[in-house]
Amino acid sequence: MIRRLTLAVALALAAPVAAGAQDDLIELNAGMVSGIDQLGLPIALEQGFFEKHGLDVTIANPYATGVDSLNALQAGEVDTVQVGVPMIGAVVRGMDLVALGNYSGNAAQLGSDTTMALVAREGSGINGEDLSTLKGKKVAASFGTINHLYVLALIEAAGLGVDEVELVNTPPPDMTVALLSGGIDAFVGWDPWPIVAQKDVPGAYQVVRGGNYISYVGFNVSMRDWVAENGETVDKYLAALSEADQWMRANPKDAAQVATRWIPGLDPAVAEEAM
């Protein structure tokens, strides 16, 4: 009886402490794009790394592209987002951004684009051994993003002019449907979308993957005025993401399951392959 009473008292005393600790967490709103390489963010949330570092993080529904995520950041809907190439254009246009750190890329080589691929429909005539076969084809890309940069690099490598390929501005989640309907001949995208298309579109095939045409680098970014006022929060945030990245490398199958919870409609088998 005494042991039970002691346990009850201990639990009663512990509850307010736990609640108090929860109240001490710093709130932060973050955004990500629906891509496999951005999984560190939800992993840090699900594995408790943010809470460990004193943060209460809310993640917005994944955005289709980095352009969309930057629009949300500028509108004040989130405090920080993960984004690649669109950051450059935004800064050029005057958006006062700070790169806090990067979530993807390779410090050991100039080219790092293996998460990018060009996928074509059956009968398109596009040949990975001869990229000049892109001439006259209708290819989907998300303008202003890393996949746009990738297809421009492919066109240049093929010895073609940009006006010799018809580029169609399309969000990555919509590319598979466009390929299936025959509205496009091919698309460029980041994982998991090239893998999704090859599984869902009969006859679809991978024309090229990676190839060191571009450097695929993504950053965690925030508005400068927010960073100036939240330096300690930034440190905590990056520390939690670092732990998440290490966990993801050590647990790729479990990380794939996380992906299925954050990227709408993603099949577990596709997620594992993308990892």
C-alpha positions as CSV (number, residue, x, y, z in Angstrom):
1,M,0.0,0.0,0.0
2,I,2.8,2.4,0.9
3,R,4.6,1.6,-2.3
4,R,1.5,2.3,-4.3
5,L,0.8,5.6,-2.5
6,T,4.4,6.6,-3.0
7,L,4.1,6.0,-6.7
8,A,0.9,8.0,-6.9
9,V,2.5,10.9,-5.1
10,A,5.5,10.7,-7.4
11,L,3.4,10.8,-10.5
12,A,1.3,13.7,-9.2
13,L,4.5,15.7,-8.5
14,A,6.0,14.8,-11.8
15,A,3.0,15.8,-13.9
16,P,3.3,19.6,-13.3
17,V,7.0,19.4,-13.9
18,A,6.5,17.8,-17.3
19,A,3.8,20.3,-18.1
20,G,6.1,23.1,-17.1
21,A,8.9,21.7,-19.3
22,Q,6.5,21.7,-22.2
23,D,5.6,25.3,-21.6
24,D,9.3,26.2,-21.7
25,L,9.7,25.0,-25.3
26,I,10.3,27.7,-28.0
27,E,7.6,27.6,-30.7
28,L,8.8,27.6,-34.3
29,N,6.9,27.1,-37.6
30,A,8.8,25.4,-40.4
31,G,8.2,24.5,-44.0
32,M,9.4,21.9,-46.4
33,V,9.0,20.8,-50.0
34,S,7.6,17.3,-50.9
35,G,10.9,15.7,-51.6
36,I,12.8,12.8,-50.1
37,D,15.9,14.9,-49.4
38,Q,13.9,17.1,-47.1
39,L,12.9,14.3,-44.6
40,G,15.3,15.5,-41.9
41,L,12.7,18.0,-40.8
42,P,9.8,15.6,-40.1
43,I,12.2,13.0,-38.7
44,A,13.5,15.6,-36.2
45,L,9.9,16.1,-35.1
46,E,8.8,12.5,-34.9
47,Q,12.0,11.3,-33.2
48,G,11.8,14.0,-30.6
49,F,15.0,15.8,-31.5
50,F,13.4,19.2,-31.6
51,E,11.9,18.7,-28.1
52,K,15.2,17.5,-26.9
53,H,16.7,20.8,-27.9
54,G,13.9,22.8,-26.4
55,L,11.8,23.5,-29.4
56,D,8.1,23.0,-30.2
57,V,8.1,22.8,-34.0
58,T,5.0,22.8,-36.2
59,I,5.6,21.8,-39.8
60,A,3.3,23.2,-42.5
61,N,1.8,20.8,-45.1
62,P,4.6,20.1,-47.6
63,Y,4.8,22.6,-50.4
64,A,4.9,21.6,-54.1
65,T,8.0,23.6,-54.8
66,G,10.6,25.8,-53.2
67,V,8.9,28.9,-54.8
68,D,5.7,28.1,-52.9
69,S,7.7,27.6,-49.6
70,L,9.4,31.0,-50.0
71,N,6.0,32.7,-50.7
72,A,4.8,31.2,-47.4
73,L,8.0,32.5,-45.6
74,Q,7.6,36.0,-47.0
75,A,3.9,36.0,-46.0
76,G,4.9,35.2,-42.4
77,E,3.2,31.8,-42.4
78,V,6.4,30.0,-41.3
79,D,9.7,31.1,-39.7
80,T,12.0,29.0,-41.7
81,V,11.9,26.8,-44.9
82,Q,14.0,24.3,-46.7
83,V,14.7,25.4,-50.3
84,G,17.3,25.2,-53.1
85,V,17.6,27.1,-56.3
86,P,14.6,29.4,-55.8
87,M,16.4,31.1,-52.9
88,I,18.9,32.5,-55.4
89,G,16.2,34.1,-57.5
90,A,14.4,35.4,-54.4
91,V,17.6,37.1,-53.1
92,V,18.3,38.7,-56.6
93,R,14.7,40.1,-56.5
94,G,15.4,41.6,-53.1
95,M,14.1,39.1,-50.5
96,D,16.3,39.5,-47.4
97,L,17.1,35.9,-46.7
98,V,19.7,34.2,-44.6
99,A,21.0,30.7,-45.3
100,L,21.2,29.0,-41.9
101,G,22.8,25.8,-43.2
102,N,22.3,23.3,-45.9
103,Y,20.1,20.1,-45.8
104,S,21.5,18.5,-49.0
105,G,24.6,18.7,-51.2
106,N,28.1,17.2,-51.4
107,A,31.2,19.1,-50.2
108,A,33.5,16.6,-51.9
109,Q,32.5,17.3,-55.6
110,L,31.1,20.0,-57.8
111,G,28.3,18.0,-59.3
112,S,25.8,16.4,-57.0
113,D,22.5,15.6,-58.7
114,T,21.8,11.9,-58.2
115,T,18.4,12.6,-56.7
116,M,17.3,14.2,-60.0
117,A,16.1,12.3,-63.0
118,L,14.5,12.7,-66.5
119,V,11.6,10.3,-67.1
120,A,9.9,9.8,-70.4
121,R,6.7,8.1,-71.6
122,E,6.8,5.1,-73.9
123,G,7.2,6.0,-77.5
124,S,8.6,9.5,-76.8
125,G,11.7,8.7,-78.8
126,I,13.9,10.3,-76.1
127,N,17.2,8.5,-75.7
128,G,19.6,8.8,-72.8
129,E,22.5,8.0,-75.0
130,D,21.6,10.9,-77.3
131,L,20.1,13.8,-75.4
132,S,19.6,15.7,-78.7
133,T,16.5,13.5,-79.0
134,L,14.9,16.1,-76.6
135,K,14.6,18.4,-79.6
136,G,10.9,19.3,-80.2
137,K,9.7,17.4,-77.2
138,K,7.4,18.7,-74.5
139,V,9.1,18.4,-71.1
140,A,7.7,19.3,-67.7
141,A,9.7,21.2,-65.1
142,S,8.9,23.5,-62.2
143,F,10.1,26.9,-63.3
144,G,12.6,28.6,-61.0
145,T,13.4,25.4,-59.1
146,I,16.3,22.9,-59.1
147,N,14.6,20.6,-61.6
148,H,14.3,23.6,-64.0
149,L,18.1,24.2,-63.7
150,Y,18.7,20.5,-64.3
151,V,16.7,20.3,-67.5
152,L,18.4,23.5,-68.8
153,A,21.8,21.7,-68.1
154,L,20.6,18.7,-70.0
155,I,19.5,20.8,-72.9
156,E,22.9,22.6,-73.0
157,A,24.7,19.2,-72.8
158,A,22.7,18.0,-75.8
159,G,23.9,21.0,-77.8
160,L,20.4,22.3,-78.1
161,G,18.9,25.8,-77.6
162,V,16.3,26.3,-74.9
163,D,13.8,27.3,-77.7
164,E,14.3,23.8,-79.3
165,V,12.6,22.1,-76.3
166,E,9.1,23.0,-75.2
167,L,9.2,23.3,-71.4
168,V,5.9,23.1,-69.5
169,N,5.7,24.6,-66.0
170,T,4.4,21.8,-63.7
171,P,4.5,21.1,-60.0
172,P,6.3,17.8,-59.3
173,P,3.3,16.1,-57.7
174,D,1.3,16.7,-60.9
175,M,4.0,15.4,-63.3
176,T,3.1,11.7,-63.2
177,V,-0.5,12.5,-64.2
178,A,0.7,14.7,-67.0
179,L,2.9,11.9,-68.3
180,L,0.1,9.3,-68.0
181,S,-2.3,11.5,-69.9
182,G,0.2,12.1,-72.7
183,G,0.2,15.8,-72.1
184,I,4.0,15.8,-71.9
185,D,6.7,13.6,-73.4
186,A,8.9,13.7,-70.3
187,F,9.6,15.4,-67.1
188,V,12.5,16.2,-64.8
189,G,12.0,15.9,-61.0
190,W,13.5,15.1,-57.7
191,D,12.8,11.9,-55.8
192,P,10.3,10.4,-55.2
193,W,8.5,11.6,-58.3
194,P,10.6,10.0,-61.0
195,I,10.3,6.6,-59.2
196,V,6.5,7.2,-58.7
197,A,6.1,7.8,-62.5
198,Q,8.0,4.6,-63.5
199,K,5.7,2.6,-61.2
200,D,2.4,4.3,-62.1
201,V,2.8,5.0,-65.8
202,P,2.9,1.9,-68.1
203,G,6.1,2.0,-70.2
204,A,7.6,5.0,-68.5
205,Y,11.4,4.8,-68.3
206,Q,14.3,6.7,-66.8
207,V,16.2,8.5,-69.5
208,V,19.0,9.8,-67.3
209,R,19.6,10.1,-63.5
210,G,22.1,12.6,-62.1
211,G,25.2,12.8,-64.3
212,N,26.9,15.7,-62.4
213,Y,25.3,18.3,-64.6
214,I,24.5,20.6,-61.7
215,S,25.2,20.9,-58.0
216,Y,22.1,20.0,-56.0
217,V,22.3,22.1,-52.9
218,G,19.5,23.0,-50.5
219,F,19.4,25.4,-47.6
220,N,17.5,26.1,-44.5
221,V,16.6,29.7,-44.8
222,S,14.8,32.4,-42.8
223,M,14.1,36.2,-43.1
224,R,17.1,38.2,-41.8
225,D,15.1,40.2,-39.2
226,W,13.8,36.9,-37.7
227,V,17.3,35.4,-37.5
228,A,18.6,38.6,-35.8
229,E,16.1,38.1,-33.0
230,N,16.3,34.3,-32.7
231,G,19.9,33.3,-32.8
232,E,19.6,30.8,-30.0
233,T,16.5,29.2,-31.6
234,V,18.5,28.8,-34.9
235,D,21.3,27.0,-33.0
236,K,18.8,24.6,-31.4
237,Y,17.0,24.0,-34.7
238,L,20.2,23.2,-36.6
239,A,21.4,20.9,-33.8
240,A,18.1,18.9,-34.0
241,L,18.3,18.7,-37.8
242,S,21.9,17.4,-37.6
243,E,20.7,14.6,-35.3
244,A,17.9,13.8,-37.6
245,D,20.2,13.5,-40.6
246,Q,22.4,11.1,-38.7
247,W,19.4,9.0,-37.7
248,M,18.2,9.0,-41.3
249,R,21.5,7.6,-42.6
250,A,21.5,4.9,-39.9
251,N,17.8,4.0,-40.4
252,P,16.9,4.3,-44.1
253,K,14.0,1.9,-44.0
254,D,12.4,3.6,-41.0
255,A,13.1,7.0,-42.7
256,A,11.2,5.7,-45.7
257,Q,8.2,5.1,-43.5
258,V,8.4,8.7,-42.2
259,A,8.3,9.8,-45.9
260,T,5.0,8.0,-46.4
261,R,3.4,10.0,-43.6
262,W,4.6,13.4,-45.0
263,I,4.5,13.1,-48.8
264,P,0.8,12.5,-49.8
265,G,0.2,9.2,-51.7
266,L,3.7,8.0,-51.4
267,D,3.9,4.2,-51.6
268,P,6.2,2.5,-48.9
269,A,8.1,0.6,-51.6
270,V,8.7,3.7,-53.6
271,A,9.9,5.5,-50.5
272,E,12.4,2.8,-49.7
273,E,13.8,2.9,-53.2
274,A,14.1,6.6,-53.1
275,M,16.0,6.5,-49.9
